[in-house]
Amino acid sequence: MDPRSPHHDAAACEQAIGVRFNGKERFDVEEYCLSERWIKVPAGKTLDRKGRPLLITLKGAVEVFYKEV
């Protein structure tokens, strides 16, 4: 999602992507890793020193899919 990331893929972000974590769809996921089974989500309204949301890592079952429009 972050265009400043070296792993940003604009073409993939044009489609609607959904993330299901432990069986529930999450709408606040900033990063995810399928092989290591984790997601990173904002920790409330807390910001880091660069003004970006402070992220926490949650571990569990991660499923990523393209949403149909």
N, C-alpha and C positions, 0 to 999 in steps of 0.2 A: 504494500500500500504506500509506503514512503518512497517518493521518487528520488530521494537522496541516497537510498540504499544501493550498494553495488549489485545486489541481486534483484533489483526492480525490473519487472518485465511488463511494459506498458500494454503490449498486445494481450497478455493473459488477464490484466486488470480491467480490460474493456468488457469482458463477460462478467456476469454476476457469479461470484464464487461464494459457496456456503461452507461453513465449518461446523461439524457436529462433534461435540466433546462430551464423552461419557453418555451418549445417547440423546443429548439436548443440543439444539442448534444455538450457536453463540453468534452475536452480531458485533462484539467488541474485540475480536481477535486481531492483534497487530502482526504477530509472527506465529509460525507453526512448524513442526518437524514431524513428519509421519513416521520415519524410522526410529526416532528416539522417543516418540509418543509424548510430546509436550506442546503447549501453546503459551504465548505471552499476551497478557491482557493488562490494561491500565489499572493502577492501584488507586482507585477513587479519583480525586481531583488533584492529587499530588503531582508536581512537576519536577523534572531534574534541572540542573543548573543551566541547561541550554533552552529551557522552556518547553520541552517535550514531555508527554506523560511518562511518569515513572512506571515501569512494567514489572509485573511479577510473573513467575513461571509456574504453571499448573501442569501436573503430570496425570496422564490417563489415556483412554482410548480416543484417538483422533481420526476423524473421517472427513475428507474434503471432497466436494462435488460441485459441478456447474449447475447453477439454478436455471430453470427454464423460464424464459421471459413471457 
